[in-house]
């Protein structure tokens, strides 16, 4: 009996030829004419990315608020010189000229501000992760709907060029039904030392990982069933929070995995692979800002020439999607209701990490951090 040749074991494969990349709507959405005055509440470090994106888009930031007024003033001087500066967030909500508020404090502090903003008749972009309790999230979604307002979440990773193009390729049917999604990220997250983020035990799965739980949800919505997750500290890390985590997701007719190596001091790498019944997608690069994407099908290999970067185009996309939804009276692409399903994945992963057992998606509705 002769041994199978190399092809039978997939030790070698044909190399298909190149084909043109499909034209997909992956760029950050922009409203046609709607130009509201925006109020920003919270002036922490990440707000620079928000404000730079809004300035680039030509959107007016009318007020910047922070409990330390000097921080708000510094952000205004750098990004929005004409913006009013205040240390009272209620003052932002009381201004009838402000239609949209970008609310950026941490989840516990953010919740009452979001509710007050909706009751004041403002459309809201909430920082991620949206809420720590899914029932509170649903209550805010209902409040926004009852008042005819739009509530979106700043899942800016949705408009990272590589993630956005892959998502749109899946939605357009280029890979058929998704069989598997595998993300592997190797970078140094040690910058959290000495910051409040260091005190969040499940930081990697929660504050960072939510981008990829959201990405997974955006392409396999409703299919995830159970999640099994692990986390731990890396040799030599100085941060208190574990910087290593991995997640396995069982979904109807498929599987997914997320590997987060957050303590890689040299040679960072980021790879995403999506396999489908009609094709596959791969994105690979030295970091999250520099990625090359390929789409492989029976027709050949497509290599799109992508424009933009995650920082800060992703932030322009998050606000742009909200403004488009307001202009067209539609649900934002990053709407809070859909984001609750992304959070359900993250909550299940954290519960699994804490218990050592697989957790059903949707069974964990509240997170303590």
C-alpha atoms as one frame of an Amber mdcrd trajectory, in Angstrom:
protein
   0.000   0.000   0.000   1.572   3.263  -1.121   1.781   6.261   1.191  -0.352
   9.329   0.376   1.529  12.064  -1.375   2.226  15.490   0.136  -0.969  16.965
  -1.285  -3.105  14.577   0.776  -1.549  15.878   3.971  -1.726  19.530   2.867
   2.065  19.762   3.037   1.997  21.857  -0.090  -0.646  23.801  -1.923  -1.256
  25.537  -5.198  -0.578  29.259  -5.275  -3.542  30.989  -6.963  -2.992  34.032
  -9.119  -3.800  37.597  -8.170  -7.216  39.111  -8.883  -8.565  42.637  -8.298
  -9.801  43.336  -4.785 -13.533  44.004  -4.459 -14.563  47.574  -3.742 -16.002
  47.497  -0.218 -17.421  50.283   2.025 -14.804  49.949   4.757 -13.892  53.613
   5.259 -15.262  55.556   8.257 -18.839  56.690   7.565 -19.476  60.413   7.152
 -22.795  62.283   7.407 -23.811  64.076   4.217 -24.789  67.422   5.732 -25.452
  66.971   9.453 -22.969  69.035  11.454 -23.990  69.187  15.116 -22.151  70.908
  17.949 -20.478  68.184  20.009 -19.857  68.211  23.748 -17.068  66.018  25.113
 -17.270  64.878  28.738 -13.996  63.552  30.119 -10.507  64.616  29.061  -8.349
  61.580  29.784  -5.489  60.479  27.578  -7.576  58.648  24.965  -9.654  61.782
  24.320  -6.805  63.170  22.242  -7.625  60.504  19.649 -11.307  61.503  19.728
 -10.594  65.198  19.343  -7.989  64.762  16.623 -10.436  62.601  14.646 -13.221
  65.165  14.993 -10.905  67.996  13.973  -9.798  66.016  10.905 -13.428  65.370
   9.968 -14.338  69.049  10.347 -16.809  68.511  13.198 -17.244  71.242  15.805
 -16.410  70.444  19.407 -18.286  73.138  21.320 -17.475  72.168  24.920 -14.912
  70.020  26.707 -15.587  69.036  30.305 -13.334  67.426  32.892 -13.489  67.412
  36.675  -9.940  68.800  36.570 -10.640  71.894  34.559  -6.998  72.374  33.550
  -7.042  69.062  31.673 -10.075  70.160  29.672  -8.349  73.453  28.947  -5.220
  71.720  27.692  -7.233  69.519  25.301  -9.162  72.526  24.037  -5.982  74.514
  23.427  -4.531  71.664  21.387  -7.531  70.460  19.417 -10.489  72.858  19.684
  -9.407  76.402  20.595 -12.930  77.782  20.304 -14.439  75.177  22.637 -15.847
  76.209  25.987 -14.145  74.601  28.996 -15.968  73.481  32.139 -15.606  71.148
  35.114 -19.368  70.539  35.424 -20.820  67.914  33.080 -24.349  69.055  33.821
 -23.429  72.359  32.203 -22.769  70.502  28.943 -26.166  68.798  29.119 -27.956
  72.056  29.924 -26.674  73.720  26.749 -29.510  73.576  24.164 -27.043  74.202
  21.328 -25.285  70.865  21.915 -26.961  67.945  20.141 -24.406  65.154  20.640
 -22.251  64.258  23.635 -19.193  62.009  23.695 -18.999  60.539  27.200 -15.615
  59.048  28.068 -15.172  58.384  31.844 -14.858  54.844  33.218 -18.011  52.661
  33.193 -19.132  53.227  36.810 -18.808  57.010  36.499 -20.195  57.052  32.973
 -23.533  55.333  33.627 -25.341  58.226  35.397 -23.956  60.718  32.871 -25.323
  58.711  29.939 -28.744  58.516  31.567 -28.764  62.243  32.337 -27.677  63.050
  28.777 -30.510  61.008  27.293 -33.014  62.630  29.649 -31.648  65.995  28.520
 -32.425  65.079  24.897 -28.855  64.478  23.720 -27.651  61.801  21.322 -24.836
  59.869  23.000 -21.568  58.223  22.028 -20.448  56.164  25.022 -16.873  55.068
  25.555 -16.306  51.329  25.611 -16.792  48.992  27.429 -20.377  50.264  27.458
 -21.739  48.983  30.802 -20.933  46.512  33.568 -24.512  45.248  33.783 -26.413
  44.170  30.676 -29.756  45.016  32.306 -28.551  48.595  32.836 -27.479  48.655
  29.204 -30.898  47.481  28.059 -32.513  50.135  30.240 -30.430  52.855  28.568
 -31.233  51.443  25.121 -34.952  51.602  25.955 -34.624  55.134  27.322 -32.918
  56.310  24.130 -35.537  54.638  21.956 -38.435  56.079  23.967 -37.003  59.571
  23.565 -36.214  59.220  19.875 -32.465  59.459  20.473 -29.462  57.538  19.174
 -27.121  55.739  21.566 -23.864  54.339  20.196 -20.674  52.863  21.634 -17.154
  53.949  20.733 -16.076  50.567  19.366 -13.474  52.342  17.281 -11.789  49.081
  16.294 -14.675  48.470  13.905 -13.117  51.072  11.602  -9.531  49.938  11.857
  -8.955  49.538   8.086  -8.056  45.832   8.182 -10.886  44.814  10.518 -13.406
  46.930   8.638 -12.427  45.568   5.216 -12.575  41.953   6.427 -15.970  42.512
   8.035 -17.373  44.028   4.855 -15.909  41.167   2.800 -17.742  38.682   5.013
 -20.978  40.664   4.817 -20.712  40.819   1.025 -20.514  37.016   0.881 -16.962
  36.753  -0.445 -15.990  33.925   1.941 -19.401  32.249   2.203 -20.448  31.000
   5.623 -17.835  31.676   8.294 -16.310  28.488   9.713 -13.636  29.930  11.973
 -12.129  33.179  13.220  -8.663  33.245  14.790  -6.972  36.332  16.222  -3.425
  36.302  17.573  -1.975  39.534  18.969   1.507  39.937  20.450   2.388  43.395
  21.838   3.558  45.177  24.972   0.730  46.420  27.190   3.081  47.359  30.005
   2.174  51.029  29.639  -0.602  50.399  32.183   1.915  50.382  35.071   1.071
  53.243  37.408  -2.324  53.920  35.802  -5.834  53.016  37.052  -5.976  50.347
  34.322  -3.415  48.318  36.252  -6.020  47.664  38.951  -8.463  45.967  36.544
  -7.759  42.255  36.984  -9.363  41.252  33.683  -8.119  44.276  31.782  -6.979
  42.319  28.716 -10.263  40.455  28.324 -12.402  43.476  29.169 -11.034  46.880
  28.217  -8.737  45.617  25.428 -10.403  42.370  24.362 -13.802  43.993  23.875
 -12.582  45.207  20.470 -12.203  41.607  19.285 -15.320  40.295  20.975 -17.104
  43.103  19.128 -15.365  42.197  15.857 -16.321  38.542  16.304 -19.926  39.472
  17.023 -20.016  41.725  13.953 -19.283  38.804  11.627 -20.912  35.806  13.379
 -23.779  37.483  15.236 -25.964  35.044  17.149 -23.782  31.969  16.533 -21.501
  31.992  19.599 -22.622  29.443  22.195 -19.950  28.914  24.862 -16.651  30.531
  25.827 -13.630  29.076  27.618 -10.917  31.507  28.702  -7.609  31.529  30.560
  -5.370  34.353  31.762  -2.102  34.737  33.626   0.928  36.879  34.321   3.942
  36.769  32.023   7.461  36.089  33.223   9.093  39.405  33.995   6.004  41.604
  33.760   5.751  44.440  36.288   2.069  45.291  35.765  -0.306  43.945  38.416
  -3.005  42.864  35.959  -2.405  39.639  33.995  -1.144  40.467  30.505  -1.652
  37.035  28.933  -5.067  35.688  27.953  -6.585  33.223  25.511 -10.173  32.497
  24.585 -11.877  29.619  22.779 -15.375  30.194  21.436 -17.656  27.382  20.323
 -20.238  28.558  17.845 -22.875  26.857  15.727 -21.017  25.237  12.840 -17.682
  26.755  13.709 -15.136  27.982  16.228 -13.074  31.019  17.152  -9.964  31.748
  19.173  -8.424  34.902  20.572  -4.826  34.941  21.827  -3.589  38.052  23.623
   0.137  38.142  24.455   0.276  41.534  26.142   3.834  41.252  27.457   5.848
  40.917  24.235   8.753  43.387  24.508  10.270  42.672  21.088   8.896  41.731
  17.699   5.198  42.630  18.035   2.814  40.860  15.646  -0.918  40.903  14.878
  -2.627  38.271  12.748  -6.313  37.669  12.015  -7.578  34.725   9.976 -11.142
  34.017   8.863 -12.031  30.766   7.093 -15.291  30.374   5.199 -17.001  27.892
   2.926 -16.063  29.882  -0.201 -12.857  31.632   0.769 -10.604  32.950   3.494
  -9.322  36.273   4.784  -5.999  37.018   6.401  -4.580  40.166   7.920  -1.014
  40.292   9.158   1.453  42.937  10.234   3.938  44.137  12.823   1.262  45.934
  14.824  -2.368  46.994  14.796  -1.615  50.095  12.771   0.167  48.380   9.874
  -1.701  45.464   8.342  -1.765  43.749   4.934  -5.002  41.962   4.032  -5.582
  39.145   1.544  -8.801  37.558   0.345  -8.368  34.086  -1.182 -11.154  32.438
  -3.184 -11.437  30.052  -6.128 -10.952  33.070  -8.384  -7.546  33.942  -6.881
  -5.928  36.185  -4.280  -7.042  39.782  -3.793  -4.819  42.253  -1.951  -6.665
  45.503  -1.216  -4.646  48.690  -0.850  -6.185  50.018   2.341  -6.319  53.653
   3.369  -6.104  55.039   6.870  -5.091  53.770  10.293  -6.934  52.632  13.415
  -5.715  55.711  15.309  -7.434  57.971  14.578  -9.694  56.880  11.705 -11.385
  54.378  13.993 -12.539  57.197  16.259 -13.805  59.149  13.262 -15.764  56.048
  12.275 -17.374  55.632  15.691 -18.656  59.208  15.819 -19.392  59.236  12.075
 -21.619  56.166  12.373 -23.621  57.911  15.106 -23.976  61.098  13.050 -25.083
  59.138   9.971 -27.688  57.335  12.067 -29.019  60.645  13.399 -29.118  62.118
   9.902 -30.883  59.090   8.388 -32.910  58.090  11.486 -31.456  54.576  11.486
 -29.750  52.394  14.082 -26.034  53.212  14.352 -23.667  50.557  13.035 -22.129
  50.706  16.518 -25.471  50.929  18.293 -25.634  50.157  21.994 -28.248  47.427
  21.585 -25.992  45.356  19.352 -23.015  46.076  21.576 -24.726  44.274  24.432
 -24.158  41.044  22.492 -20.446  41.868  22.207 -20.370  42.473  25.958 -22.114
  39.147  26.572 -19.145  37.433  24.891 -16.660  39.364  27.015 -18.610  38.700
  30.218 -18.721  34.963  29.442 -14.959  34.950  28.858 -14.274  36.683  32.172
 -16.628  34.356  34.028 -14.881  31.359  32.464 -11.468  32.717  33.421 -12.611
  33.174  37.011 -14.296  29.781  37.386 -12.107  27.614  35.176 -15.188  26.339
  33.355 -16.780  27.128  30.027 -19.505  29.773  30.242 -22.597  30.022  28.085
 -22.907  33.240  26.129 -25.719  35.317  27.663 -25.758  33.506  30.989 -23.518
  36.107  32.635 -25.234  39.475  32.740 -23.250  41.442  35.290 -19.540  42.029
  35.718 -17.660  43.131  38.826 -14.200  44.599  38.261
